[in-house]
Every structure is written in structure tokens, then in C-alpha cells.
Amino acid sequence: MADLYRILPGFGDVEAAAARLGGWSVRTPLLEAHKLGARLGYRLFVKAECLQRTGSFKFRGAFNRLSAMSEAERRRGVVAFSSGNHAQGVACAAELLGIRAAIVMPADAPRIKIENTRGYGAEVVLYDRITQSREDIADRLVAERGATLIRPFDDPLIVAGQGTTAIEAIEDAATLGIAFDVLAAPASGGGLIAGCALAGAALSPKTRVYTVEPAGLDDHARSLRAGHRVGHAPDAHSICDALQATMPGEITFAINRRLLAGGLVVSDDEVRAAMRVAFTELKLVLEPSGAAALAAALAGRIPGPPSAVCVIASGGNVDAAFFTQVLGD
Amino acid sequence: MADLYRILPGFGDVEAAAARLGGWSVRTPLLEAHKLGARLGYRLFVKAECLQRTGSFKFRGAFNRLSAMSEAERRRGVVAFSSGNHAQGVACAAELLGIRAAIVMPADAPRIKIENTRGYGAEVVLYDRITQSREDIADRLVAERGATLIRPFDDPLIVAGQGTTAIEAIEDAATLGIAFDVLAAPASGGGLIAGCALAGAALSPKTRVYTVEPAGLDDHARSLRAGHRVGHAPDAHSICDALQATMPGEITFAINRRLLAGGLVVSDDEVRAAMRVAFTELKLVLEPSGAAALAAALAGRIPGPPSAVCVIASGGNVDAAFFTQVLGD
């Protein structure tokens, strides 16, 4: 991977990704939350990536990454490890491009994510998070098959693909005559926010871009304050199953430390409340991680006072049983 | 109302409504359901009107109707009766236009619909469906205040407003190079389907347009077969609380008998299954009535074989308790 580190992606890579994704990814709607915005005192827009193929933004990066593979690489297949959304993104992109995919997933991942990954025709290899190393399992598959490992975030093509989300949001806002003061998105490894920051810097330079993380898993917020990568508390946990990466990526942080305005933090209870509001007022199904940025807005955490804010609702892959529990809170 | 009967709305009225709604209504996304379509053997598109202002298409007709009122009429306010979605549509349009609204609603309407109607600043007058007549209550308010009664469907401007839904869907499909073989939408009084049929006849004349109704409440299907308006079975009931009108409207049926291809029927269990699929695969919150057309597709009821089908997901105003019950089925 050393060669990749030499070249950080730039906005040109995000534009190239947008061209590759054209006709494949969904141009998800930018929805204005009129009532919520009136309550908060600014115009609030939700970029509904839960409506993306596979139910999360991860399809964008995965498709962009797999599209760049040579014919010879494609024949040997891809391997990925993921608790769920990257898994589905890679599996779906692989199916569309006719590439064999093996996905290493924790046995306790949300059932819907495991089933959907299989539904895209991928081979799912389950592992025990306590006793097994997903990296070891993936490395073995890569070695055995000559397959390409598709990293979840620390890859220039993945970052560039995720950044297409912000290109669309900024373009759609511009047609309304609006430039966002703030764009906020959840961060795990930081691929989505890094790609969005590249798009923001190029297309909407006055927009301040923030990560949103669950309390305890706030390694981006800590790293941005420290000026270098630090991990989150080792015993931290959250209902946000897609935001568990222990430390920002190297590539992603190299972008984020330069371009982000800061890191916001939300509690699990605030995330649950945002999931309920998404159900009641927006008619969107959001998974916990997908509701984190909305939660930051609803909890009054957006620095400002802003006049127009975009929150990325990054995914909607949540089991019915858990969703039911949240609605009943 | 006799003067209204003389003039049925035409496509020009739908186009005029689209111009009036510009900048006020949401241009809701046309979402392709890739996985469901692959399973069904045709391209399936969902027009997500649950993402409309107020959570249903009813805002379109209401805003179009209220926009046409004179200044003198506006000062005297509006009155409507509705189990919920028309109520919210009128209340929201009235708030945006600065018009006082009184809405007569059954006391057993979904709580979310009552609360939201109040949330738009409307006065809500609750009545008992067994012992009271909503028409009498509304007539009294109209007489007392000189207010304008906003009918839920049998009004040319309401029909024209609802038809803007189909203009958008047909335009968005055209940008993909697609013309729908079939467009299906739920019907209660028939305003949505009549407006869509006008748009379809003008913009996509080969598209066959069908109503979808719950079993037992299939007065459109029966009326289309009979060639004249007949009511549904008096003791019929369904979970589709927004599809309870006992007979097609006069204006709407005059259009529908001429332009529709027929009426489809779904069971409550099929509607529940469609709500679950919308949750799992589309990440959309649909109320029972809003899931009826999707249910027809999933149950294999679309006549064909079609190659491209649009189902209108007409609304998403459903209480959390009921939604939870459906997810647990």
C-alpha cells in the first residue's frame, strides 16, 4: 500500500468518480426538513444516502474502486472485511461488474447486512470478533486466490467515490440558490467525510465540514484536536455499529486534518431520538450510524449560528427488531 | 358545486398546477427498486410521495386549490374534513399562504395525523365517526365563517394538483430513456389517480394506469367494471385508513372511466408485506395506504408482462405503534 500513500486523492479524483458512477449509483435526493429547520432556526437539508443502492453511501466508493481494476485483477476476485455496509457496497459493485467477492463479516453483524451481502451473490465468511482476526482471514483469502483486498476507507479511490455524495448535495443546493454553512457526516475510518471535504473545498469553500461520532468512539474529534491520529477509548461502545473503526485512516486523516472544521459528538440517546424523528417527520428508515449527523443537528450541536446545514443520512440498514425497540423508547 | 361539474380538468390544468407548486412542493424522487425489479422481472420504480411535504401527495392538490382563492376568500378561511392526509395537506398549504384553517377529523384517526395537522397551526375539530356527521360539522363551520370548503378529491383543482405527481415521474423516467408500461396508484375518492391519468394520457399515452384498492374497499374496481359509480361493501374494512371513501367521486370518475385501464385489488396482508419490504429494501416509511400500489406489484398483480412499472408510494403517515406491529408480523 506504500505507493498509494504517496498520492492523496484530490477533487479531480472525486470528479472522475462521479463520472464512473453515472448511471450506476443513485443520485440520492437532498430533502429539506422544513419543520425541523423551522424549529432549529436554519434551513436543514438531509442528503438521503439511505436511498442509495445497498442502503448506504458505501456503494459509491466500492464501485469506484472496483471499476478501476484491470481485467486480470477482476478475474481473481475481491476480498473485503466489514461489519456490513462496506460489505454490501463491495458485494453489489462486484455483482454489477461480474467480479467474484468474498466478504469477511463478524458473526454478530446486523442480520439484514449479512443477508443482503449474500443476496448480492457474495461469499460471506463469518468470524468471531473476540477470538478471530478479520485481517488474518482476509489476508489468507487474498494469498490463496490472488484476490484484491478492498479496504473500507484508506484507499484514494474509495475516498473519491464517497465524495460524490457531497458533489450532488452541493449542486442540488446551488440550484436552490443555497450554499451550505455547514456539512456534517458520520465518521468511522473517515472516508466519507474526507471525500466530502475534497468536494466542499473545491465547490463550496465557505462550507465548514464536520465529522459526527458517537460519544466514546470520537477518535476523529480527538485526532483533529491533537493534530495527529489518536484512537478512541478501548472500552467504548455505541449502538452505531458502522462507526466502530478504532482510529482515523492514514489517507483520510491526511485530508481531514487539513480540511475539516472539527468533530462533533452525539450520545446514543440522541441517535435514537434522531432515528425516531427520521421515522416520524422524514419518512426515512435510518440505521443508528446513519442518524448520527441528524442527531448532531437536533441536539443543537451544529456550530454557528448557521443559516443552511446539510447532514448526510449515510445509511438505513437496520434490523426490524432493533428499529422497533428504538421506536418504542 | 354544480358549476364545477360542467368543467372537468384537463392536462392544461395539471400543467398549471405544476407551475403553481414550483418551489413549494417537493419534487419527490423516482427511486428504482433494483432488487425487487430483478425478482419481478421488470424495472420497478417507486415515486416516493411519502417524502412530500406533510408526508403525502395531498399537499399538492391542497396547495393548488388554496392558491386559486381570491383575497376575500382567503380572509374568511378554509374548512376541510379528512381522516388525516388531506387534513395535513390543507393545514400546511393554509399555513404557507397565511390562511386560517379548520379541519374536521375523526377522533380515531392516527395520532400522528392529528398532531401534525395541529402542528401546521390548524384548528382541529374532532368528531365521533359513529354518532356524528363530519359533513354537518363542516357545513356549520362554513356557514358560520363564510369559509371555503376544501373537498378532498371531487374538485378540479385538487385533481390537477395531484396529477403533478405523474408529470414528475414520467419526466424523470424519460431522462432514463424509459416510458412506463404501467402506472399504479392507490385510490380512495380517486383524485390522485385521475390527475395522474390526465398526465399519463398527455405525456405517455401508452402507459396503462390502474387504481389499487384494498379488498372490500374496491369501489373503483367495481365501478370501472360496471361503467358507472358503485360503492364498496358497506361492512368492509381495511388497515388502509386513507382509502375509506365509499364511492368514487363524480368528477374523478368522469375522468377515470375514460382513461383508466382497470382496478387492482390487494389484501391487508399484502399491504403489510409491502410495508415491510419498503422498510427493509427501500428504507422508506410507508403507511398502509401508501404501500398499496407497491403491494400490487409485489403480489404479482400488475397486468403484463410489463417491462417498466411505476408505483406511487402515496404517503408515510403511520403511528410508530402500528408500524412496529407490522414489522413484527
Interface residues (C-beta under 8 A of the other chain):
Chain A: V26 T28 P29 L31 E32 H34 K35 C50 L51 R53 G55 I112 G119 R276 F279 T280 E281 L282 K283 L284 V285 L286 G316 A320 F323 T324 L327 G328
Chain B: V26 T28 P29 L31 E32 H34 K35 C50 L51 R53 G55 I112 G119 R276 F279 T280 E281 L282 K283 L284 V285 L286 G316 A320 F323 T324 L327 G328
